[in-house]
Amino acid sequence: MLGGTGFVGGATVAEAVRRGWSVTAFNRGLHGATPEGVRRLRGDRMAPDGLAALADGEWDLVVDTWDGAPRAARDAARALADRVDRYVYVSSGSVYAEPVAPGVGEDAPLVDAEPDADDGDYPANKAGAERAVRETFGERALIARAGLILGPGEDIGRLPWWLTRVARGGDVLAPGPVDLPVQYVDVRDLAGWLLDRGAGGTFNVVSRPGHTTMGELLDACVTVTGADARLRWTDPEPILAAGVVPWNDLPIWIPVGHEYRWLQERGVERAYAAGLTCRPVTGTVADTWAWLREVGTVPPRAGRPQRAPVGLDPDREAALLSATHATRT
C-alpha cells in the first residue's frame, strides 16, 4: 500500500489485514497509524531517492491513492514494474473532460494531462497518474475511478457534517426533492472490490444511480443520532437563489439540472459486472456515526493540502429556513 493511513488507504489496509494478507505500507510516517502486523517502510515519493525503501521486495499487488504530481505515480510504478503482479490506482470521476453528460462511461474523453507533470489541479493530477500507471503496467493496471466516497474515516467531512448538523437538533434545512437520487460508494465496499479484482481495466467504481436518496440518507442520520431534528424539505430554487453551493455548502446534494449533476449519475455497468456490491445506506450512516463519536472530529487529510471546510454556516441556514417558512405561510 502506497500511503495507508488516510481514508481509502486506511480502509484498504484494514481489509487486507482482516483477510489475513501480508501487508506493507510505504509512507512518510508522519500521519496516522496502521494495524498491528503491517510492515511500514519510510519514504517521501516527492524527494530525491525517496523510493529507496522500495528497492527490494516483491508483492502480488500495489494499491496507490496518490493525487499529487503525476510524475510521482510514474516513478513508483516504474520502480515496482518488475516486482509487482498488478498495480491498482484509485483515480476519480473528476478526470472526465467537461462538459460531462449524465451516465458518463469509462470511454469518455479525459482532461488533458501528462504522466510526467510536476503538478496540476486535482483532475489533471489524477488523469496524469492514470496515464503513468497504464503506460508502465499496461493490462496489469487496474484504474478505479471512484465516485463520492463515504463511510468511517472520511477525511473531507461530507457525511460527518450532516450527522453533526442533525445531532444538534432543531429545524434542519433539507435540500429537496426528498427522492433526489444519490450515488456514492462506501469506502469499505471500494476497498474490498479493489482487493477482489484479479484483472486490470478501467472502471467507474460507485453505486448505481439512486442507490439511495437524499430523503433516505437524512432520515438515516436522524435515526442513528437519536436527535430531536426536524427535516424541513425545501425546493432547490430558493436554496440556489440564495447563493448556496451544492456539494460544498450542502454536502452530497446536487440537484437535477445542475452542471455537476453527472457526479451523481455515472455509468457503472462495467464495475457491477466485475463484482462490485454496495451495502445499504443505513449501514454506511450508522457506522460513520459510531466512528465519529469515537474520534470526536474529522481527521486531517493525511499528507495532503487541507481543503476548505464543507457545510452551511448556521446563520445562513437559519435565514434560509426563515425565508422559506415565510413563503410557505
C-alpha positions as CSV (number, residue, x, y, z in Angstrom):
1,M,0.0,0.0,0.0
2,L,1.5,3.3,-1.1
3,G,0.1,5.5,1.7
4,G,-2.1,3.5,4.0
5,T,-3.0,5.9,6.8
6,G,-5.6,8.1,5.1
7,F,-9.3,7.4,4.2
8,V,-9.2,5.0,1.3
9,G,-5.7,3.7,2.0
10,G,-6.5,3.0,5.7
11,A,-9.7,1.1,4.7
12,T,-7.8,-0.9,2.2
13,V,-5.0,-1.8,4.6
14,A,-7.6,-2.8,7.2
15,E,-9.5,-5.0,4.8
16,A,-6.3,-6.7,3.6
17,V,-5.3,-7.4,7.3
18,R,-8.8,-8.7,8.0
19,R,-8.3,-11.2,5.2
20,G,-5.0,-12.4,6.7
21,W,-2.8,-10.9,4.0
22,S,0.8,-9.8,4.5
23,V,0.7,-6.1,4.1
24,T,3.4,-3.5,3.6
25,A,2.6,0.2,3.9
26,F,5.0,2.7,2.3
27,N,4.7,6.3,3.5
28,R,6.5,9.2,5.2
29,G,5.4,8.0,8.7
30,L,4.0,11.5,9.6
31,H,0.3,10.8,9.8
32,G,-1.9,8.1,11.4
33,A,-1.2,4.5,12.2
34,T,-1.6,1.1,10.7
35,P,-3.0,-2.1,12.2
36,E,-0.7,-4.4,14.2
37,G,1.4,-6.6,11.9
38,V,1.6,-4.2,9.0
39,R,5.2,-3.7,7.8
40,R,5.9,0.0,7.4
41,L,8.5,1.4,5.0
42,R,9.5,5.1,5.2
43,G,10.0,7.3,2.2
44,D,8.9,10.5,0.6
45,R,8.0,9.9,-3.1
46,M,8.5,13.6,-4.0
47,A,12.0,13.7,-2.6
48,P,15.2,12.7,-4.4
49,D,15.8,9.0,-3.8
50,G,12.6,9.0,-1.9
51,L,11.7,5.5,-3.2
52,A,14.8,3.8,-1.8
53,A,12.9,1.8,0.7
54,L,11.1,0.1,-2.2
55,A,14.3,-1.1,-3.8
56,D,13.9,-4.7,-2.5
57,G,10.9,-7.0,-2.2
58,E,8.1,-8.5,-4.3
59,W,4.4,-8.1,-3.9
60,D,1.3,-9.5,-5.5
61,L,-0.3,-6.1,-5.9
62,V,0.2,-2.4,-5.1
63,V,-2.7,-0.1,-4.3
64,D,-1.9,3.6,-4.8
65,T,-4.3,6.6,-4.0
66,W,-1.8,9.4,-4.9
67,D,-3.4,12.7,-6.0
68,G,-0.3,14.9,-6.3
69,A,2.2,15.3,-9.1
70,P,1.7,12.6,-11.7
71,R,5.5,12.1,-12.0
72,A,5.4,10.6,-8.5
73,A,2.9,7.9,-9.6
74,R,5.1,7.3,-12.7
75,D,8.3,6.9,-10.6
76,A,6.6,4.5,-8.2
77,A,5.1,2.4,-11.0
78,R,8.5,2.2,-12.8
79,A,10.3,1.3,-9.6
80,L,7.9,-1.6,-8.9
81,A,7.2,-2.7,-12.5
82,D,9.3,-5.9,-12.4
83,R,8.4,-6.9,-8.8
84,V,4.6,-6.5,-8.7
85,D,1.9,-8.5,-10.5
86,R,-0.8,-5.9,-10.5
87,Y,-0.9,-2.2,-9.9
88,V,-4.2,-0.7,-8.6
89,Y,-4.6,3.0,-8.9
90,V,-7.5,4.8,-7.2
91,S,-8.5,7.6,-9.5
92,S,-11.6,9.8,-9.7
93,G,-14.5,10.6,-11.9
94,S,-13.1,14.1,-11.9
95,V,-10.8,13.0,-14.8
96,Y,-13.6,13.4,-17.3
97,A,-13.4,16.4,-19.6
98,E,-16.2,18.9,-19.3
99,P,-19.0,19.2,-20.2
100,V,-19.8,15.7,-18.9
101,A,-23.1,14.1,-19.7
102,P,-25.1,12.2,-17.1
103,G,-24.5,8.5,-17.4
104,V,-20.8,9.0,-18.5
105,G,-18.9,5.8,-19.1
106,E,-15.3,4.9,-18.9
107,D,-14.5,5.6,-22.5
108,A,-15.5,9.3,-22.4
109,P,-12.8,11.9,-23.1
110,L,-10.5,12.9,-20.2
111,V,-8.9,16.2,-19.2
112,D,-5.5,17.0,-20.7
113,A,-2.8,15.6,-18.5
114,E,0.8,14.4,-18.8
115,P,2.2,11.4,-16.9
116,D,5.4,13.3,-16.1
117,A,3.9,16.6,-14.9
118,D,5.3,18.1,-11.7
119,D,1.8,19.2,-10.5
120,G,-1.6,20.4,-11.6
121,D,-5.1,20.7,-10.4
122,Y,-6.9,17.6,-9.0
123,P,-8.4,16.3,-12.3
124,A,-5.1,16.7,-14.2
125,N,-3.1,15.0,-11.4
126,K,-5.4,12.1,-11.3
127,A,-5.6,11.8,-15.1
128,G,-1.9,12.1,-15.5
129,A,-1.3,9.4,-12.8
130,E,-3.7,7.1,-14.7
131,R,-1.6,7.5,-17.8
132,A,1.6,6.9,-15.9
133,V,0.4,3.7,-14.3
134,R,-1.2,2.4,-17.5
135,E,1.9,3.2,-19.6
136,T,4.1,1.1,-17.2
137,F,1.8,-1.8,-16.3
138,G,-0.5,-2.0,-19.4
139,E,-3.2,-4.7,-18.9
140,R,-1.9,-5.3,-15.4
141,A,-3.1,-1.9,-14.3
142,L,-6.5,-1.5,-12.6
143,I,-7.8,2.0,-12.8
144,A,-10.6,2.6,-10.3
145,R,-12.4,5.9,-10.9
146,A,-14.2,6.3,-7.6
147,G,-17.2,8.5,-7.2
148,L,-18.4,10.1,-3.9
149,I,-16.7,8.0,-1.2
150,L,-18.5,7.8,2.2
151,G,-18.0,5.8,5.4
152,P,-15.9,5.6,8.6
153,G,-12.7,7.5,8.3
154,E,-14.0,10.1,5.8
155,D,-11.5,13.0,5.9
156,I,-13.4,15.5,3.8
157,G,-16.4,15.5,6.2
158,R,-19.4,15.4,3.9
159,L,-21.4,12.8,5.7
160,P,-19.9,13.8,9.1
161,W,-21.2,17.3,8.5
162,W,-24.7,16.1,8.0
163,L,-24.5,13.8,11.1
164,T,-23.2,16.6,13.2
165,R,-25.8,19.0,12.0
166,V,-28.6,16.6,12.6
167,A,-27.3,15.8,16.0
168,R,-27.6,19.4,17.0
169,G,-31.4,19.0,16.5
170,G,-34.0,21.6,15.7
171,D,-35.1,22.6,12.2
172,V,-32.7,21.3,9.6
173,L,-32.6,22.7,6.0
174,A,-33.1,19.6,3.9
175,P,-32.4,20.2,0.3
176,G,-35.0,18.6,-2.0
177,P,-36.5,16.9,-3.6
178,V,-36.8,14.2,-0.9
179,D,-36.5,11.5,-3.6
180,L,-33.4,13.0,-5.3
181,P,-31.2,10.0,-6.3
182,V,-27.8,9.9,-4.7
183,Q,-24.8,7.8,-6.0
184,Y,-21.8,7.0,-3.8
185,V,-19.6,4.1,-2.6
186,D,-18.9,3.1,0.9
187,V,-15.1,3.1,1.4
188,R,-15.2,-0.5,2.7
189,D,-17.0,-1.7,-0.4
190,L,-14.5,0.1,-2.6
191,A,-11.5,-1.4,-0.7
192,G,-13.0,-4.9,-0.9
193,W,-13.6,-4.6,-4.6
194,L,-10.0,-3.4,-5.2
195,L,-8.6,-6.4,-3.5
196,D,-11.0,-8.9,-5.1
197,R,-10.5,-7.7,-8.6
198,G,-8.0,-10.1,-10.2
199,A,-7.5,-8.3,-13.5
200,G,-6.9,-4.9,-14.9
201,G,-9.1,-2.4,-16.7
202,T,-10.7,0.9,-16.1
203,F,-13.9,1.2,-14.1
204,N,-16.3,3.8,-12.6
205,V,-16.4,2.4,-9.0
206,V,-19.5,3.8,-7.4
207,S,-23.0,2.6,-6.6
208,R,-25.8,2.6,-9.2
209,P,-27.5,6.0,-9.6
210,G,-30.3,6.1,-7.0
211,H,-28.7,3.6,-4.7
212,T,-30.1,5.9,-2.1
213,T,-31.9,9.3,-2.0
214,M,-31.4,12.5,0.0
215,G,-34.5,11.5,1.9
216,E,-33.2,8.1,2.9
217,L,-29.8,9.5,3.7
218,L,-31.1,12.2,6.0
219,D,-33.7,10.0,7.6
220,A,-30.9,7.6,8.5
221,C,-28.9,10.5,10.1
222,V,-31.9,11.3,12.3
223,T,-32.4,7.7,13.3
224,V,-28.8,6.9,14.2
225,T,-28.2,10.2,16.1
226,G,-31.5,10.0,18.0
227,A,-31.7,13.7,17.7
228,D,-34.8,15.9,18.0
229,A,-34.3,17.1,14.5
230,R,-37.0,18.2,12.1
231,L,-36.1,17.9,8.4
232,R,-37.6,20.9,6.6
233,W,-37.6,19.8,3.0
234,T,-37.0,22.8,0.6
235,D,-37.1,23.0,-3.1
236,P,-33.8,23.6,-4.9
237,E,-34.8,27.0,-6.4
238,P,-34.8,29.2,-3.2
239,I,-31.7,27.4,-2.0
240,L,-29.8,28.1,-5.2
241,A,-31.1,31.7,-5.4
242,A,-29.6,32.4,-2.0
243,G,-26.1,31.5,-3.4
244,V,-25.8,28.2,-1.7
245,V,-23.3,26.0,-3.5
246,P,-24.3,22.3,-4.0
247,W,-21.8,19.7,-2.9
248,N,-19.9,22.1,-0.8
249,D,-22.3,24.2,1.3
250,L,-24.8,21.4,1.4
251,P,-22.6,18.3,1.0
252,I,-23.6,15.4,-1.2
253,W,-26.6,17.3,-2.7
254,I,-26.5,18.1,-6.4
255,P,-30.0,19.0,-7.8
256,V,-31.2,17.8,-11.2
257,G,-30.2,20.3,-13.9
258,H,-27.1,21.5,-12.1
259,E,-23.9,21.4,-14.3
260,Y,-22.3,18.9,-11.9
261,R,-25.3,16.6,-11.6
262,W,-23.4,14.0,-13.6
263,L,-21.3,13.4,-10.4
264,Q,-24.4,11.5,-9.1
265,E,-25.2,9.8,-12.4
266,R,-22.2,7.9,-13.7
267,G,-22.5,4.7,-15.7
268,V,-21.4,1.7,-13.6
269,E,-22.4,-1.3,-15.6
270,R,-18.8,-2.4,-16.0
271,A,-18.0,-2.3,-12.3
272,Y,-21.1,-4.2,-11.3
273,A,-20.4,-6.8,-14.0
274,A,-16.9,-7.1,-12.4
275,G,-18.4,-7.9,-9.0
276,L,-19.0,-4.6,-7.2
277,T,-21.6,-4.7,-4.5
278,C,-22.7,-1.8,-2.3
279,R,-24.2,-2.0,1.2
280,P,-27.4,-0.2,2.2
281,V,-27.1,3.5,3.2
282,T,-28.3,2.8,6.7
283,G,-25.1,0.8,7.4
284,T,-22.9,3.5,6.0
285,V,-24.6,6.2,8.1
286,A,-24.7,4.1,11.3
287,D,-21.0,3.1,11.1
288,T,-19.9,6.6,10.2
289,W,-21.7,8.0,13.2
290,A,-20.2,5.3,15.5
291,W,-16.7,6.2,14.2
292,L,-17.3,9.9,14.5
293,R,-18.4,9.6,18.1
294,E,-15.3,7.6,18.8
295,V,-12.8,10.0,17.2
296,G,-14.6,13.2,18.0
297,T,-13.9,15.1,14.9
298,V,-13.0,14.6,11.2
299,P,-9.2,13.9,11.0
300,P,-6.9,15.9,8.8
301,R,-6.2,14.6,5.4
302,A,-3.0,12.5,5.6
303,G,-0.1,14.1,3.7
304,R,-2.3,16.3,1.5
305,P,-3.2,20.0,1.5
306,Q,-6.3,20.7,3.6
307,R,-9.5,21.6,1.8
308,A,-11.9,24.3,2.7
309,P,-14.4,23.1,5.3
310,V,-17.7,21.8,3.9
311,G,-21.1,22.7,5.2
312,L,-23.5,25.6,5.5
313,D,-22.9,28.3,8.1
314,P,-25.6,28.1,10.8
315,D,-26.7,31.8,10.3
316,R,-27.2,31.2,6.6
317,E,-29.2,28.1,7.3
318,A,-31.4,29.9,9.8
319,A,-32.0,32.7,7.3
320,L,-33.0,30.3,4.6
321,L,-35.3,28.4,6.9
322,S,-37.0,31.6,8.0
323,A,-37.4,32.8,4.4
324,T,-38.8,29.5,3.1
325,H,-41.1,29.2,6.0
326,A,-42.5,32.7,5.4
327,T,-43.0,31.7,1.7
328,R,-44.9,28.6,2.6
329,T,-47.0,30.5,5.1
